[in-house]
Amino acid sequence: MSGLDAARLASVISPLRRTLLAAARDAEDLPEIPDAQIEIIRALPRDTASSPGELAGRLGLSRPTVSNLLTAMEADGLVERRPRPGDRRHVEVHVTAKALDLFTRFDRAGGDLVAAAAGTLTDDDRAVLAAALPVLERLRDALAAPRRTR
C-alpha cells in the first residue's frame, strides 16, 4: 500500500472521533448516546421508517441486539415503534423529533469545532485536509461494505 501507514491512520481516527464526540457533547450540553444507538438513528433519516429486522440487516447486528437497543432508545424518547399500516402484526421504527434535534445540534457543534481547529492549521494543511475528504469518505464506505453483506 505505497506509503500508507494503515495502523497509524487507524490509531488516529478512533481517538479523533472520540475527542470530537466528547467536545461536541460538552459544547451543546448533549447527553451521551452509545455508538450503536447513534448508528440506528443515522440509519433512520427524517420521515423514513424501517422494521427492526431491516435495521438489523442494514447495520449488521442481530435482531435481539436491535430489539434491546430500540427498547432503551424508546424509553429515552429517541425512537417510536408503531404498527405498520395495513399489517398490525409488524412494527415500523421512526426517529423522534427529539433525536433529530439532538443530532442537528451535535452535527452543528461538531462542524463548528472542526472549523475552529482547522483554523489553527496552516493553509497548506487545510488544503491537504480538504483534498483528503473524498478519499476518507471512500475509505469509510469500503470499511462499511463488508458489514452490509454479512
VMD Tcl script that draws the C-alpha trace (Angstrom):
set ca {
  {0.00 0.00 0.00}
  {2.56 2.51 -1.23}
  {3.48 4.64 1.76}
  {0.24 4.35 3.70}
  {0.77 3.55 7.35}
  {-2.64 1.91 7.87}
  {-2.03 1.20 11.56}
  {-1.12 4.83 12.18}
  {-4.21 6.03 10.33}
  {-6.44 3.69 12.35}
  {-4.78 4.82 15.58}
  {-5.60 8.46 14.72}
  {-9.18 8.00 13.50}
  {-10.66 6.42 16.62}
  {-9.29 8.93 19.16}
  {-10.13 11.79 16.79}
  {-13.73 10.61 16.62}
  {-13.99 10.15 20.40}
  {-12.47 13.58 21.01}
  {-14.88 15.23 18.59}
  {-17.88 13.43 20.13}
  {-16.90 14.48 23.65}
  {-16.18 18.08 22.65}
  {-19.47 18.40 20.75}
  {-21.41 16.93 23.68}
  {-19.74 19.42 26.02}
  {-20.31 22.37 23.67}
  {-24.04 21.68 23.32}
  {-24.62 20.02 26.72}
  {-25.81 16.89 24.91}
  {-26.44 13.51 26.50}
  {-24.06 10.64 25.87}
  {-25.63 8.32 23.33}
  {-23.99 4.92 22.77}
  {-22.45 4.34 19.34}
  {-24.90 1.56 18.46}
  {-27.83 3.89 19.12}
  {-26.19 6.58 17.00}
  {-25.92 4.07 14.15}
  {-29.63 3.30 14.41}
  {-30.59 6.97 14.35}
  {-28.30 7.64 11.39}
  {-29.94 4.69 9.60}
  {-33.37 6.34 10.02}
  {-33.29 9.66 8.16}
  {-36.10 12.13 8.72}
  {-39.51 10.93 7.51}
  {-38.43 7.32 6.99}
  {-39.26 4.10 8.78}
  {-37.76 0.64 8.92}
  {-38.66 -2.59 10.58}
  {-36.36 -3.82 13.36}
  {-35.30 -6.68 11.06}
  {-34.40 -4.28 8.24}
  {-32.33 -2.20 10.67}
  {-30.55 -5.31 11.92}
  {-29.67 -6.34 8.38}
  {-28.57 -2.87 7.32}
  {-26.35 -2.43 10.36}
  {-25.01 -5.98 10.55}
  {-26.47 -6.51 14.03}
  {-28.56 -9.36 15.39}
  {-32.31 -8.87 15.73}
  {-32.22 -9.34 19.53}
  {-29.48 -6.70 19.80}
  {-31.52 -4.24 17.74}
  {-34.63 -5.03 19.79}
  {-32.75 -4.31 23.03}
  {-31.32 -1.09 21.61}
  {-34.76 0.03 20.43}
  {-36.28 -0.65 23.85}
  {-33.68 1.59 25.51}
  {-34.00 4.23 22.80}
  {-37.77 4.26 23.05}
  {-37.51 4.77 26.83}
  {-35.21 7.76 26.15}
  {-37.62 9.22 23.60}
  {-35.27 8.75 20.62}
  {-37.41 6.38 18.54}
  {-41.01 5.27 18.32}
  {-42.25 1.85 17.29}
  {-45.62 1.97 15.54}
  {-47.77 -0.71 13.96}
  {-47.13 -1.00 10.24}
  {-50.06 0.44 8.30}
  {-52.11 -2.41 6.88}
  {-50.29 -5.06 8.94}
  {-50.60 -4.52 12.67}
  {-48.55 -7.67 13.39}
  {-45.38 -5.82 12.35}
  {-43.88 -2.58 13.60}
  {-42.01 0.25 11.98}
  {-39.35 2.27 13.76}
  {-39.40 6.06 13.43}
  {-36.83 8.51 14.75}
  {-38.36 11.18 17.00}
  {-38.15 14.96 16.78}
  {-36.09 14.84 19.98}
  {-33.46 12.61 18.35}
  {-33.37 14.74 15.20}
  {-32.89 17.87 17.31}
  {-30.05 16.24 19.28}
  {-28.31 15.17 16.07}
  {-28.76 18.57 14.43}
  {-27.20 20.19 17.48}
  {-24.40 17.61 17.59}
  {-23.62 17.97 13.86}
  {-23.61 21.76 14.11}
  {-21.32 21.72 17.18}
  {-19.04 19.15 15.55}
  {-18.76 21.24 12.40}
  {-18.03 24.39 14.40}
  {-15.36 22.61 16.45}
  {-13.65 21.14 13.39}
  {-13.74 24.53 11.64}
  {-12.17 26.22 14.68}
  {-9.49 23.54 14.99}
  {-8.77 23.64 11.26}
  {-8.32 27.40 11.62}
  {-5.22 26.70 13.70}
  {-3.64 24.74 10.82}
  {-1.58 26.20 8.01}
  {-3.18 26.94 4.65}
  {-1.27 24.01 3.19}
  {-2.54 21.66 5.92}
  {-6.14 22.80 5.33}
  {-5.73 22.19 1.58}
  {-4.42 18.66 2.23}
  {-7.28 18.00 4.63}
  {-9.86 19.26 2.11}
  {-8.33 17.08 -0.62}
  {-8.41 14.06 1.71}
  {-12.15 14.27 2.43}
  {-13.33 12.36 -0.67}
  {-10.69 9.69 -0.02}
  {-11.75 9.37 3.63}
  {-15.38 9.04 2.53}
  {-14.45 6.24 0.13}
  {-12.39 4.59 2.88}
  {-15.41 4.78 5.22}
  {-17.62 3.22 2.55}
  {-15.08 0.46 1.87}
  {-14.92 -0.35 5.58}
  {-18.73 -0.39 5.83}
  {-19.25 -2.59 2.75}
  {-18.39 -5.93 4.44}
  {-20.84 -5.14 7.27}
  {-23.68 -4.64 4.80}
  {-23.04 -8.02 3.16}
  {-22.94 -10.12 6.35}
}
mol new
graphics top color blue
foreach p $ca { graphics top sphere $p radius 0.5 }
foreach p [lrange $ca 0 end-1] q [lrange $ca 1 end] { graphics top cylinder $p $q radius 0.2 }
display resetview
